[in-house]
């Protein structure tokens, strides 16, 4: 058996790939320190290669004495060992093997009376229609996501990924929450890519099937609001190259509406029983450079039998569209990024954020939403992230109703040192609702405002997306007294009627 000559170059590749995994964490290391770490990894990789070679030589020496009936000897050729080391390299680079991702937040929100206080980004009357008001110092819950991935790479170059996502949420502060919890398997899907038989427009496409969040959803994190959220169970294809500057994704998702009573239209006095239905969402999601154009058609057979009120007919079809721009600067004024989107829908498409998730919309429901946000540094240690989210809708749940709201939110952070920063958030929301008596709700018109100060500790500050964080916070919120009469929000609840201070602590983690 001849000596291997590929050992050191491959060891360098393995060490380099391994070093790349922690590059973000080592961004502040000196060049000498990084070279020293790289040399240590190369040395370790060479030791592993030497050990593999010695094992191969020992196996080769004993191969002639192995009984013919024994199990096949371990692969000992240079090619076999090289493939094993190549597999280690692929696993080190994340191309193969198991990976684990997390999002989590958990905190305590206490009112000025020393009791638990209502909270959450959707606590106002507008919250029921997606009107978020800002999350900093305003979240009383524990929510976590655990995403388990397994990646495979095959001899023909094809790749596969299997993903399962577990999610849990509760408003209880107990260590064991019993029935006061929600544990869900939110994603279960497989995705194939780099398939050698795919050619032409599909050469770089990937296919998937199962339950999942669409890959191209995006959000305004500081509001805890998706701009668009497409999810459910189905299948699709990503990255079909229709032209040099045109990629498209196609998908079919199913979403199940909750069970509902059927109206016996021939004999209204008789019980029509119960039913449920699936809403099918057919999507074409197109990209032209920085521009995104999304078109969705929806169909929910028999949903028009849903009883949503006297004289009202629930929609069983709908359509939705979104035009978005994903900027690589701060509105063209400096370094940073921004996103802007206009969304419009009718019928079942009038739930413009959570596509296909609301079965109570009428045939005539229409909604239009604007979403804009950006991030940038305004000074070396000061960063800012403004956001606007606004919507107008008519005939949403009842003939002649209207729901108009707009939120302005600003997140500001001052990086004091490498482990501490001060965060500030201000939110303002205007709303004007005419529900026409739907579900016992009352017409309201008024404003809500919130301001938070949050001393924040981090292992390393720098940038908008660095986590984990541990925050202390004080929040002041106030609103027009008339909003307490809406009948479907946290405002006006016992001891929570306006001019409120809340205090707390929270952690937020993702990786």
Secondary structure as GFF3:
##gff-version 3
##sequence-region A 1 511
A	DSSP	alpha_helix	7	21	.	.	.	ID=ss1
A	DSSP	alpha_helix	31	62	.	.	.	ID=ss2
A	DSSP	three_ten_helix	63	65	.	.	.	ID=ss3
A	DSSP	alpha_helix	78	92	.	.	.	ID=ss4
A	DSSP	beta_strand	97	111	.	.	.	ID=ss5
A	DSSP	three_ten_helix	125	129	.	.	.	ID=ss6
A	DSSP	beta_strand	142	153	.	.	.	ID=ss7
A	DSSP	beta_strand	159	170	.	.	.	ID=ss8
A	DSSP	beta_strand	182	193	.	.	.	ID=ss9
A	DSSP	three_ten_helix	200	202	.	.	.	ID=ss10
A	DSSP	beta_strand	206	213	.	.	.	ID=ss11
A	DSSP	beta_strand	218	220	.	.	.	ID=ss12
A	DSSP	three_ten_helix	221	223	.	.	.	ID=ss13
A	DSSP	beta_strand	225	228	.	.	.	ID=ss14
A	DSSP	beta_strand	231	243	.	.	.	ID=ss15
A	DSSP	beta_strand	246	256	.	.	.	ID=ss16
A	DSSP	beta_strand	260	263	.	.	.	ID=ss17
A	DSSP	beta_strand	271	275	.	.	.	ID=ss18
A	DSSP	beta_strand	278	288	.	.	.	ID=ss19
A	DSSP	beta_strand	291	299	.	.	.	ID=ss20
A	DSSP	three_ten_helix	303	305	.	.	.	ID=ss21
A	DSSP	beta_strand	317	327	.	.	.	ID=ss22
A	DSSP	beta_strand	337	347	.	.	.	ID=ss23
A	DSSP	three_ten_helix	348	350	.	.	.	ID=ss24
A	DSSP	beta_strand	366	379	.	.	.	ID=ss25
A	DSSP	beta_strand	382	394	.	.	.	ID=ss26
A	DSSP	beta_strand	402	417	.	.	.	ID=ss27
A	DSSP	beta_strand	420	434	.	.	.	ID=ss28
A	DSSP	three_ten_helix	438	440	.	.	.	ID=ss29
A	DSSP	beta_strand	444	457	.	.	.	ID=ss30
A	DSSP	beta_strand	469	479	.	.	.	ID=ss31
A	DSSP	three_ten_helix	481	485	.	.	.	ID=ss32
A	DSSP	beta_strand	500	510	.	.	.	ID=ss33
###
